[in-house]
Amino acid sequence: MEEMLKTGTTTIGIVCKDGVILAADTRATAGNMIVDKRAEKVHIINDDIAVTIAGSVSEAQLLIKLIRAELKLKEVRTNKIPTIKESANLLGSLLYASLRRMSMFPAIAHFLMAGKDATGLHLYDLFPDGSVTRMRDYVSSGSGSVFAYGVLESQYNPEMTTKEGIKLAITAVNAALQRDSASGNGIEIVVVSKNSIESVLKRELNYSLEK
């Protein structure tokens, strides 16, 4: 199980006073081999939700398709848009069922979810075992998270704006890229604000960024 829970990536979620930042590197690996230098790890699910992925790519892609369909179906059935808490719990249930499904090729996925609803802006950590935790400041996942946390712990400010949060996300991901061989090549950032979800940055890195 310990080997299964190792995920070669760095994803970050940051709660700012005017929005939530989701960021990730763009390297996909298979063991020691780099299989994709432009992997998409931040996905916009609908007009209210975005997620980051870590772990098995096939598992994550399947669960993204399922959560999109389930949220749309829930909206049609209830005639109302699901809250972010409901959406997070639904994805958590899918993760719980997926991990416990008998398979010749066990796979795991770890999600960070950011979203907006009538109650405000939210950030959730959805662990591969199906647990759902609301984060009120920041969170990171993947093999590079230990390095990202060092930056987040020392530089995070709950009163920071999304503009400041973007700079912090770049610094944190870059710190992971410097030391974690399974993270690298680029960075992508999505900002969830009260009125929109926007992809604000996607570029390759040269392992040296200006702050």
C-alpha positions as CSV (number, residue, x, y, z in Angstrom):
1,M,0.0,0.0,0.0
2,E,2.8,2.4,0.8
3,E,4.3,1.9,-2.7
4,M,0.8,2.5,-4.2
5,L,0.4,5.8,-2.5
6,K,3.6,7.3,-3.9
7,T,2.6,9.8,-6.6
8,G,5.2,11.5,-8.8
9,T,3.9,15.0,-9.1
10,T,3.4,18.3,-7.3
11,T,0.0,19.9,-6.9
12,I,-0.9,22.9,-4.8
13,G,-4.1,24.6,-3.5
14,I,-4.0,28.0,-1.9
15,V,-6.9,29.9,-0.3
16,C,-6.7,33.7,-0.8
17,K,-9.0,36.4,0.3
18,D,-10.5,36.8,-3.1
19,G,-10.1,33.4,-4.7
20,V,-8.6,29.9,-4.6
21,I,-5.4,29.0,-6.5
22,L,-4.8,25.5,-8.0
23,A,-1.4,24.8,-9.4
24,A,0.6,21.8,-10.6
25,D,3.7,20.8,-12.5
26,T,3.4,19.2,-16.0
27,R,5.6,16.2,-15.8
28,A,4.2,12.7,-16.1
29,T,6.4,9.7,-15.2
30,A,6.4,5.9,-15.3
31,G,9.0,4.8,-12.8
32,N,12.2,6.6,-13.8
33,M,11.0,7.4,-17.3
34,I,9.5,10.8,-18.2
35,V,6.6,9.9,-20.5
36,D,5.0,13.4,-20.9
37,K,6.5,16.9,-20.4
38,R,3.2,18.7,-21.0
39,A,0.8,16.6,-18.9
40,E,-2.5,18.4,-17.9
41,K,-2.9,18.1,-14.1
42,V,-5.3,20.9,-13.4
43,H,-8.8,20.3,-14.9
44,I,-11.8,22.6,-15.0
45,I,-14.8,20.3,-14.3
46,N,-17.6,22.8,-14.9
47,D,-18.5,26.5,-14.3
48,D,-18.0,26.1,-10.6
49,I,-15.3,23.5,-9.9
50,A,-11.7,22.7,-10.8
51,V,-9.5,19.9,-9.6
52,T,-5.8,18.9,-9.6
53,I,-4.8,15.3,-10.1
54,A,-2.0,13.1,-8.8
55,G,-1.4,9.4,-9.0
56,S,-2.5,7.0,-11.8
57,V,-3.4,9.0,-14.9
58,S,-6.0,6.5,-16.2
59,E,-7.7,6.4,-12.8
60,A,-7.8,10.2,-12.5
61,Q,-9.1,10.6,-16.1
62,L,-11.9,8.1,-15.5
63,L,-12.9,9.7,-12.3
64,I,-13.0,13.1,-13.9
65,K,-15.4,11.8,-16.6
66,L,-17.5,10.2,-13.9
67,I,-17.7,13.2,-11.6
68,R,-18.7,15.5,-14.6
69,A,-21.5,13.1,-15.5
70,E,-22.6,12.6,-11.9
71,L,-22.8,16.3,-11.2
72,K,-24.7,17.0,-14.3
73,L,-27.1,14.1,-13.5
74,K,-27.6,15.4,-10.0
75,E,-28.4,18.8,-11.3
76,V,-31.0,17.5,-13.6
77,R,-32.6,15.3,-11.0
78,T,-32.8,17.9,-8.3
79,N,-33.2,21.0,-10.5
80,K,-30.4,22.7,-8.5
81,I,-26.7,23.1,-8.8
82,P,-24.8,20.9,-6.3
83,T,-22.8,22.7,-3.6
84,I,-19.1,22.3,-3.5
85,K,-19.4,20.3,-0.3
86,E,-21.8,17.9,-2.1
87,S,-19.5,17.7,-5.1
88,A,-16.5,17.0,-2.9
89,N,-18.3,14.2,-1.0
90,L,-19.5,12.7,-4.3
91,L,-16.0,12.5,-5.7
92,G,-14.8,11.2,-2.3
93,S,-17.4,8.4,-2.6
94,L,-16.1,7.5,-6.1
95,L,-12.5,7.4,-4.8
96,Y,-13.6,5.2,-1.9
97,A,-15.3,2.7,-4.2
98,S,-12.5,2.8,-6.7
99,L,-9.7,2.0,-4.2
100,R,-11.7,-1.0,-2.8
101,R,-12.6,-2.4,-6.2
102,M,-10.9,-5.7,-7.0
103,S,-8.5,-5.3,-9.9
104,M,-5.5,-7.0,-11.5
105,F,-4.0,-3.5,-11.9
106,P,-4.7,-1.5,-8.7
107,A,-4.6,2.3,-9.2
108,I,-5.0,5.3,-7.0
109,A,-5.7,9.0,-7.5
110,H,-5.4,12.0,-5.3
111,F,-7.5,15.2,-6.0
112,L,-7.5,18.8,-4.8
113,M,-10.8,20.5,-5.5
114,A,-11.5,24.2,-5.6
115,G,-14.9,25.6,-6.2
116,K,-17.5,28.4,-5.7
117,D,-21.1,28.3,-4.7
118,A,-23.7,30.5,-2.8
119,T,-21.8,29.9,0.4
120,G,-18.4,31.2,-0.9
121,L,-15.1,29.8,-2.1
122,H,-13.9,26.4,-1.0
123,L,-10.8,24.1,-1.2
124,Y,-10.9,20.4,-0.5
125,D,-8.3,17.7,-0.2
126,L,-9.6,14.3,-1.5
127,F,-7.3,11.6,-0.5
128,P,-7.1,8.3,-2.4
129,D,-8.9,6.4,0.4
130,G,-12.0,8.5,-0.1
131,S,-11.5,10.9,2.8
132,V,-12.6,14.5,2.2
133,T,-11.0,17.4,4.1
134,R,-11.9,21.0,3.8
135,M,-8.7,23.1,3.7
136,R,-8.9,26.7,5.0
137,D,-5.4,27.8,4.0
138,Y,-3.3,25.6,1.7
139,V,-2.6,22.0,0.8
140,S,-0.2,20.1,-1.5
141,S,0.0,16.6,-2.8
142,G,2.4,14.3,-4.7
143,S,6.1,13.5,-4.3
144,G,7.1,17.1,-4.4
145,S,4.7,18.2,-1.7
146,V,7.3,18.0,1.1
147,F,9.3,20.7,-0.7
148,A,6.3,22.8,-1.6
149,Y,5.1,22.8,2.0
150,G,8.3,24.3,3.1
151,V,7.6,27.4,1.0
152,L,3.9,27.5,1.9
153,E,4.5,27.2,5.6
154,S,6.9,30.2,5.6
155,Q,5.3,32.5,3.0
156,Y,1.5,32.0,3.2
157,N,-0.6,34.8,4.4
158,P,-4.4,34.4,4.8
159,E,-4.9,38.0,3.6
160,M,-3.0,37.6,0.4
161,T,-4.7,38.3,-2.9
162,T,-4.9,35.9,-5.8
163,K,-2.2,37.9,-7.6
164,E,0.1,37.3,-4.6
165,G,-1.1,33.7,-4.4
166,I,-0.1,33.0,-8.0
167,K,3.4,34.2,-7.2
168,L,3.5,31.9,-4.1
169,A,2.3,29.0,-6.1
170,I,5.0,29.5,-8.7
171,T,7.6,29.7,-6.0
172,A,6.3,26.6,-4.2
173,V,6.1,24.5,-7.4
174,N,9.6,25.6,-8.5
175,A,11.0,24.6,-5.1
176,A,9.6,21.1,-5.7
177,L,11.0,21.0,-9.2
178,Q,14.5,21.8,-7.9
179,R,14.6,18.7,-5.6
180,D,11.9,16.2,-6.8
181,S,12.9,14.3,-10.0
182,A,9.3,13.2,-10.6
183,S,8.1,16.8,-10.8
184,G,9.2,19.1,-13.6
185,N,9.1,20.7,-17.0
186,G,6.3,23.3,-16.5
187,I,3.6,24.8,-14.4
188,E,-0.1,25.4,-14.9
189,I,-2.3,27.6,-12.6
190,V,-6.1,28.0,-12.4
191,V,-7.8,30.7,-10.3
192,V,-11.3,30.1,-8.9
193,S,-12.9,33.5,-8.0
194,K,-16.4,34.5,-7.0
195,N,-17.4,35.1,-10.6
196,S,-15.3,32.8,-12.7
197,I,-12.8,30.0,-13.1
198,E,-9.8,31.0,-15.3
199,S,-6.6,29.3,-16.4
200,V,-4.1,32.1,-15.8
201,L,-0.8,30.4,-16.5
202,K,0.6,27.5,-18.4
203,R,4.2,27.5,-19.4
204,E,7.4,25.5,-19.4
205,L,10.0,26.2,-16.8
206,N,13.8,26.5,-17.0
207,Y,14.2,25.7,-13.3
208,S,14.9,29.3,-12.6
209,L,12.0,31.7,-12.1
210,E,12.0,35.3,-11.1
211,K,9.9,35.9,-8.0
